[in-house]
Amino acid sequence: MDVQLKKWGNSLGLRIPYQLAESFGWDENSTVELLEQDGALMIRKKAAVTSLEELLASIPDDFTYPEDVADFVQSHPQGQEWL
């Protein structure tokens, strides 16, 4: 597929055809990364930043800490770290 570059301010821009963007799950709010690899330009969707609420909501109800950190998580302050 050939796409012509166009001037956009001091930069160059290109249009990604709708069908191609749709096949990658991209829309006008997507953020992509531009990478140079072996003399080629690679464009890939950047992973969305997960909010703390989304991250906490993803923890299963039956989650338990692994044994090697359970003692630390359940411990009480030993010094003045609570100040």
C-alpha positions as CSV (number, residue, x, y, z in Angstrom):
1,M,0.0,0.0,0.0
2,D,1.4,3.4,-1.0
3,V,0.7,6.4,1.2
4,Q,2.0,9.9,0.3
5,L,3.6,12.0,3.0
6,K,2.2,15.5,3.5
7,K,3.7,18.5,5.3
8,W,2.2,19.1,8.7
9,G,3.8,22.2,10.3
10,N,7.6,21.5,10.3
11,S,6.9,17.7,10.3
12,L,5.7,15.2,7.8
13,G,2.4,13.3,8.3
14,L,0.8,10.3,6.8
15,R,-2.8,9.1,6.8
16,I,-3.5,5.6,7.9
17,P,-6.5,4.2,5.9
18,Y,-9.6,3.5,8.0
19,Q,-9.6,-0.2,7.2
20,L,-6.0,-0.7,8.3
21,A,-6.5,1.3,11.5
22,E,-9.6,-0.7,12.3
23,S,-7.8,-4.0,11.7
24,F,-5.3,-3.0,14.4
25,G,-7.9,-1.6,16.8
26,W,-6.7,2.0,16.4
27,D,-8.9,5.1,16.5
28,E,-8.4,8.8,16.7
29,N,-7.6,8.5,20.5
30,S,-4.9,5.8,20.1
31,T,-1.3,6.6,20.9
32,V,1.3,4.8,18.7
33,E,5.0,4.4,19.0
34,L,7.3,5.1,16.0
35,L,10.4,2.8,16.0
36,E,13.3,2.7,13.5
37,Q,14.3,-0.9,13.0
38,D,16.7,-2.1,10.4
39,G,16.2,1.0,8.2
40,A,12.4,0.6,8.4
41,L,9.7,2.6,10.2
42,M,7.6,0.4,12.5
43,I,4.4,1.8,14.0
44,R,2.8,0.0,16.9
45,K,0.0,0.9,19.3
46,K,1.3,1.9,22.7
47,A,-0.3,0.1,25.6
48,A,-2.8,2.3,27.5
49,V,-1.8,3.5,30.9
50,T,-3.8,1.6,33.5
51,S,-5.3,3.7,36.3
52,L,-4.8,2.6,39.9
53,E,-8.6,1.9,40.1
54,E,-8.4,-0.4,37.0
55,L,-5.3,-2.1,38.4
56,L,-6.9,-2.7,41.8
57,A,-10.1,-3.9,40.2
58,S,-8.1,-6.5,38.2
59,I,-7.0,-8.3,41.4
60,P,-9.0,-11.5,41.9
61,D,-11.2,-11.8,45.0
62,D,-9.3,-15.0,46.0
63,F,-5.8,-13.4,45.7
64,T,-3.3,-14.3,48.4
65,Y,0.3,-13.0,48.7
66,P,3.0,-15.5,48.0
67,E,4.7,-16.9,51.1
68,D,7.9,-15.0,50.5
69,V,6.2,-11.6,50.9
70,A,3.2,-12.5,53.2
71,D,5.2,-11.9,56.4
72,F,6.3,-8.4,55.1
73,V,2.7,-7.4,54.0
74,Q,1.2,-8.5,57.3
75,S,4.0,-7.0,59.5
76,H,3.7,-3.8,61.7
77,P,6.0,-0.8,61.5
78,Q,9.3,-1.5,63.2
79,G,10.6,2.1,63.4
80,Q,9.3,5.5,62.5
81,E,8.1,4.8,59.0
82,W,4.5,5.6,60.0
83,L,5.5,9.3,60.6
